[in-house]
Amino acid sequence: MKKGRPPKFQEPRRPITVTLPESALAQLAAIDADRAKAIVKATAAALPVDKRAHKPVELVEVLPGLSIIVIGPSRHLQKIKWLRLVELAPLRFLLTIPSGTAVDSLELAVIDLLRNLKSYEHWEKSLLEALGELMRRLRAEGKFSKAELLFADTKANRSEERFGSRLSPRHPQTASHHKGRQG
């Protein structure tokens, strides 16, 4: 008979080494004095297996009768090079596609991703299936549309972040248009 401590968890496990900020360690200590148990509890709360606790895909109403699609984290959706996952809140993402990209392209990309999942990727499977079904249903009912969002390039020098102090070098036509109005 094997001696030692009884296992903390009743499923396959392995040791890892991780370096965390002191603030995260303090937060984990508030969850459980045992760091391993605290990490497991925090992970389960962030990505619960029970879909009712945290839906992988949901419609969030932003105006009366108009909703946006918000999803949980997805490693596989990040593989779609032209798709952006914009984090709105911790672990809640908005999907954005480039201007001129057909919505159908995303639906097809999701179908392709589903075909290549591993059997143990339960969260990804539930998210991709829910997203694919939602898009299919909205498209079939004629209730799918897209709109453009405004993004600001914030990679500029921190010293030049004052409003109006710099125009994007990627859009020279904007710069010349702006200069023409000043002078």
C-alpha positions as CSV (number, residue, x, y, z in Angstrom):
1,M,0.0,0.0,0.0
2,K,1.3,3.5,-0.9
3,K,2.1,5.8,2.0
4,G,2.0,9.5,2.1
5,R,-0.6,12.2,1.9
6,P,-4.0,11.4,0.4
7,P,-4.6,13.1,-3.0
8,K,-6.3,16.5,-2.9
9,F,-8.1,15.8,-6.1
10,Q,-9.9,12.7,-7.4
11,E,-8.9,13.2,-11.1
12,P,-5.6,13.0,-13.0
13,R,-3.1,15.6,-11.7
14,R,0.5,16.7,-12.1
15,P,2.8,19.2,-10.4
16,I,3.5,22.6,-11.9
17,T,5.7,25.6,-10.9
18,V,4.2,29.0,-11.3
19,T,5.3,32.5,-10.3
20,L,2.5,34.8,-9.4
21,P,2.3,38.4,-8.2
22,E,1.9,38.9,-4.4
23,S,-1.6,40.4,-5.0
24,A,-2.7,37.2,-6.8
25,L,-1.3,35.1,-4.0
26,A,-3.2,37.2,-1.4
27,Q,-6.4,36.7,-3.4
28,L,-5.8,33.0,-3.7
29,A,-5.3,32.8,0.1
30,A,-8.7,34.4,0.6
31,I,-10.2,31.6,-1.5
32,D,-8.4,28.7,0.2
33,A,-5.3,28.5,2.4
34,D,-4.1,25.6,0.2
35,R,-2.9,27.2,-3.0
36,A,-3.6,24.3,-5.2
37,K,-7.2,24.1,-4.0
38,A,-7.5,27.9,-4.4
39,I,-6.3,27.7,-8.0
40,V,-8.8,24.9,-8.7
41,K,-11.7,26.8,-7.1
42,A,-10.8,30.0,-9.0
43,T,-10.6,28.1,-12.3
44,A,-13.9,26.4,-11.7
45,A,-15.5,29.8,-10.9
46,A,-14.1,31.4,-14.0
47,L,-14.9,28.5,-16.4
48,P,-17.5,26.4,-14.7
49,V,-18.4,23.0,-16.2
50,D,-22.1,23.8,-15.4
51,K,-23.1,26.0,-18.3
52,R,-26.0,27.6,-16.3
53,A,-23.4,29.3,-14.0
54,H,-21.6,31.1,-16.8
55,K,-22.9,30.7,-20.3
56,P,-20.2,30.2,-22.9
57,V,-22.3,32.3,-25.4
58,E,-25.0,34.8,-24.6
59,L,-26.9,37.7,-26.1
60,V,-26.5,40.9,-24.2
61,E,-29.1,43.6,-24.9
62,V,-27.5,47.0,-25.6
63,L,-30.5,48.8,-26.9
64,P,-34.2,47.8,-26.8
65,G,-34.5,44.9,-29.2
66,L,-30.8,45.0,-30.1
67,S,-28.2,42.6,-28.6
68,I,-24.6,41.8,-29.0
69,I,-23.0,38.4,-28.9
70,V,-20.7,38.0,-25.9
71,I,-18.6,34.8,-25.4
72,G,-16.4,33.3,-22.8
73,P,-12.7,32.7,-23.5
74,S,-11.8,30.5,-26.5
75,R,-8.3,29.4,-27.4
76,H,-9.6,28.1,-30.7
77,L,-11.4,31.2,-31.8
78,Q,-8.1,33.1,-31.3
79,K,-6.7,30.9,-34.2
80,I,-8.9,32.7,-36.7
81,K,-6.4,35.4,-37.8
82,W,-9.0,38.0,-38.9
83,L,-11.2,37.6,-35.8
84,R,-10.7,39.9,-32.8
85,L,-11.8,38.9,-29.3
86,V,-12.3,42.2,-27.3
87,E,-12.4,41.6,-23.6
88,L,-15.3,43.6,-22.2
89,A,-15.1,42.2,-18.7
90,P,-13.0,39.5,-17.1
91,L,-13.5,36.4,-19.3
92,R,-16.3,38.0,-21.4
93,F,-15.5,38.8,-25.0
94,L,-17.0,40.7,-27.9
95,L,-16.4,39.3,-31.4
96,T,-15.2,41.8,-34.0
97,I,-14.5,41.1,-37.7
98,P,-12.8,43.4,-40.2
99,S,-14.9,45.7,-42.3
100,G,-16.0,44.0,-45.5
101,T,-15.8,40.5,-44.0
102,A,-19.0,38.5,-44.5
103,V,-20.6,37.2,-41.3
104,D,-21.0,33.8,-43.0
105,S,-17.2,33.6,-42.9
106,L,-17.2,33.4,-39.1
107,E,-20.0,30.8,-39.2
108,L,-17.9,28.6,-41.5
109,A,-14.7,29.1,-39.5
110,V,-16.6,27.9,-36.3
111,I,-17.7,24.8,-38.1
112,D,-14.2,24.1,-39.2
113,L,-12.9,24.6,-35.6
114,L,-15.5,22.2,-34.3
115,R,-14.2,19.4,-36.6
116,N,-10.7,19.7,-35.2
117,L,-11.4,19.6,-31.4
118,K,-9.9,17.1,-29.1
119,S,-12.3,14.9,-27.1
120,Y,-11.3,16.5,-23.8
121,E,-11.9,20.1,-24.9
122,H,-15.4,20.3,-23.3
123,W,-15.5,24.1,-22.8
124,E,-14.4,24.8,-26.3
125,K,-16.9,22.4,-27.7
126,S,-19.8,23.8,-25.8
127,L,-18.8,27.4,-26.7
128,L,-18.3,26.7,-30.4
129,E,-21.5,24.6,-30.7
130,A,-23.5,27.4,-29.0
131,L,-21.9,30.1,-31.1
132,G,-22.4,28.2,-34.3
133,E,-26.1,27.4,-33.5
134,L,-26.8,31.0,-32.5
135,M,-25.3,32.3,-35.7
136,R,-27.2,29.7,-37.8
137,R,-30.5,30.5,-36.1
138,L,-30.1,34.3,-36.3
139,R,-29.1,34.0,-40.0
140,A,-32.0,31.8,-40.8
141,E,-34.4,34.2,-39.1
142,G,-32.9,37.2,-40.8
143,K,-31.9,38.7,-37.4
144,F,-28.2,38.8,-38.0
145,S,-26.5,42.1,-38.8
146,K,-23.1,43.7,-38.2
147,A,-22.0,47.2,-37.3
148,E,-18.6,48.9,-37.0
149,L,-16.9,49.8,-33.8
150,L,-14.5,52.6,-33.3
151,F,-11.0,51.7,-32.0
152,A,-8.2,53.9,-30.9
153,D,-4.5,53.0,-31.4
154,T,-3.1,53.4,-27.9
155,K,0.4,52.0,-28.7
156,A,1.7,55.6,-29.3
157,N,4.3,57.1,-27.1
158,R,2.9,57.7,-23.6
159,S,4.2,61.3,-23.7
160,E,2.0,62.0,-26.8
161,E,-1.3,60.6,-25.5
162,R,-3.0,63.9,-25.2
163,F,-6.2,64.2,-27.2
164,G,-5.5,65.4,-30.7
165,S,-1.7,65.5,-30.3
166,R,-1.0,62.8,-32.9
167,L,-2.7,61.3,-35.9
168,S,-2.4,57.7,-36.9
169,P,0.5,57.2,-39.3
170,R,-1.4,54.3,-40.9
171,H,-4.0,56.7,-42.3
172,P,-2.2,59.5,-44.1
173,Q,-5.4,60.6,-45.9
174,T,-6.8,61.4,-42.4
175,A,-3.7,63.4,-41.6
176,S,-3.9,65.5,-44.8
177,H,-7.7,65.9,-44.4
178,H,-7.2,67.1,-40.8
179,K,-4.4,69.6,-41.8
180,G,-6.5,71.0,-44.6
181,R,-9.2,71.9,-42.1
182,Q,-6.8,73.6,-39.7
183,G,-5.1,76.0,-42.1
